[in-house]
Amino acid sequence: MIFVKTFKGYEDKTAELDAATNQWIQDNQVDVRAIQVALSHEVESRARSGDLLFTVVYKADAPIP
């Protein structure tokens, strides 16, 4: 079956999000089919930074936490 897993990070900390996503893929030997990226940026936010989302589309027998 095809499943999705979403990783959330901050646009100014992409290396951390990349590392977490890559580690999950490596640890679980995931058969990745696609990765979608979305950026949610609020100009007036206190942090002056937006959320960065990676959605990994993968094939597996069951969802992988």
N, C-alpha and C positions, 0 to 999 in steps of 0.2 A: 504494500500500500504506500501511498504518498502521504507524508506528514509535513508539518511546518514547526519550526522552533524560532522564537523571537528573542533576540538579545537587545538590551537597551543600554545605551551609554550616553556620553555627552560629546557634542561636536568638537570640543577642545581637548578631548582625551581619547582620540581615535585609537591610539596604540593599545590602550587597556581593553577596548572593545574588540579590536582585532585579536589580541592575545586570548581573551576568553572564548571567542568564537572558534579560533583555530584549535585551542586546547580541547574543547568539547568535540570537535570533528575528529581530532586525533585519538582522544581517549575512547571514543565510541566507534571508531572506524566507520564513520557515516558515509553512505553513498549519496553525496550531494548532487542534486539535480539543478539547483539554481540558488542564487542569493540575491534578494531584493534589498535595496537600501532606501530609507526615507529619513528626511531631516525635518524636524519640527522646530522652528525658530521663532521665539517671541522677542521682538525688538525691545520692548519695554520691560522685560523680565529683570528681576534683581540680579540674577547670575550673569546676565548678558551673554548667555549661551543657550543653545537649543539641545533637544534630545535627538540622538541618532539611533535609528532602529535598523538592525539587520534581521531579515527574515530568511531563514535557511529552509529551503524546500528539499526534502530528502526522502529516500526510499528505504523502508524497513518493514519488518514483520509486525512491529508494534511501536507506539510512540516512545521516544527516548527522552527521559527527563533531563 
